[in-house]
Amino acid sequence: MSPSEAQPEPAAPTASSAGEPPEGAPAPTSWVVVAALSAAQFVMVLDSTVMNVSITQVVEDLDTTVSAMQAAITFYTLTMAALMLVGAKLGDVWGRLRAFVIGAIIYALGSLTTALSPNIAVLFTGWSVVEGVGAVLVIPAIAALIADNYEGRRRVTAYAMIGAASGAAVAAGPLIGGFLTTYASWRYVFIGEVVVMAVVVLFARRIADRHEPVRLRIDVLSVLLSSAGLIAVVLGMLQSKTWGWIIPLQSPEIGGVEIAPLGVSLTAWLILAGVGLLAWFALRQRRLIDSGREPFLDVSLLHIARLRSGLSSLGAQYAVTAGLFFMVPVYLQMTLGLDALQTGLRIFPLSISLILFSFAGTRLSTRWSPRRIVVVGQVVLAASALLLLASVDEELRQVAFSVGMFIAGAALGLLASQLGNVNMSSVGPEKSSEVGGMQGVFQNLGSSLGTALIGSMLIGALATSFAGGVASSDLPDDVRSAVAEATNDGVELVPASTVAEIGTDAGLSDDEAAELTRVYGDAQLQALRVAFVGLIAIALLALLLSRGIPDEVDGRAPPSRGGRNATVPEEIEERP
């Protein structure tokens, strides 16, 4: 079979695959293995969420600026976007377990550097660069090592545990960061990561790597094309809130000259350039295959329907999650004035239900097909966003909000219980590193897109609502004109409690400042409602992506289709 041919999916599992491994398979692996891999996954995701609530203290400790911290956060994301596929390929060259251990050590060194950083330059190096490099070796290896160490029902459960670890880290990040920021120091987060990764490395000897390293030549042009393309797309999406999607807003400047070619936002140009580079990358892979050389990425894997649907659904899941975790802290902190710890506590119900329903989803898969569980999860996720929308008010509707967060966690848990296994079981074990890297790319793209879309909707709606509120307010004409002029290029997202002081400093009377605060608070709530509607729309649109996910219950023979042999994989039938 040539490298360009997608690997055929194994035949439908038999009854034995739901319990004991088939004859000749390795003995069942201890759950210690997936516990170690889940711990590594938890740390990888935690790092992306915990810093957001610690920015203020980091800025103060390192005598830096919020802009510098936002640049560090952005660059961490870009490092992973650029090198994720490279990390997956190195897993094949070095061996998956070796790549995992090397990545874990690099990540621990980056965390230690970050914890001890005396200034922003050292933090940037340790966190944004060194940790990012470690993460791109660890994340693809986790998915591949699960496939190496577990079979049948145990593999489904193992992937559910990995998904639960990811979701729990997203939800627990603000709580952990808020607690340590409030009562100790943000540095302890990174010290804790060093300890966790050290324990993971110690337990790595229990992890089996059933695939020998392969000798191959990595195509440098493919690396450059994939890295540059992903960086351009992700950077464009991340900066869309600031630069605008099409119409330039706050464009970057060089020598006082705004960078907006032909009057179009740099966001649009970056995304177009990134898509073009990725298309060139795909063409390059086909040419390598045609010439008999090893491709950097077997792009023909995307011909597999269940893999396409699984990766797309995974990206949509991360888009909704990122959007949700962009909006909720804005509401709790900017509108209601809660601190980081209080915000984390309000989010905590999501963590609990996500873990519970990740395992419930694996049990449910004995009766329901993966597609049915995924569709139910996506519908429930949209319903939870609707309930959260109903809870948005001047005062938190605690019951509705808590129930909404719990239901959102349940939906994410159901998705986490299926998508990892759907993706990894779409190919043979020899391709699992590549699919692991593709999963990392789709997670990154989904998170960036979710933050970009929801952030743009929120800020755009805030500007529109605030302008309309000021125009119809009881503020004097000269004040309304001054506010309209000051906010002509958009409105900054600031805590509602600080608006009165800003107004007073600008020369407004106490009554005028109070009126401005009321208008801004109403605009924030309206913008949040618009953003929640957008989140509901994304969750519902994700239903269209799940059509290729298997519709057969694990352990049961699929129904015949059109008289064809039922054991012929759907992907092979659809493949051109």
Disulfide bonds with the S-S distance in Angstrom:
none
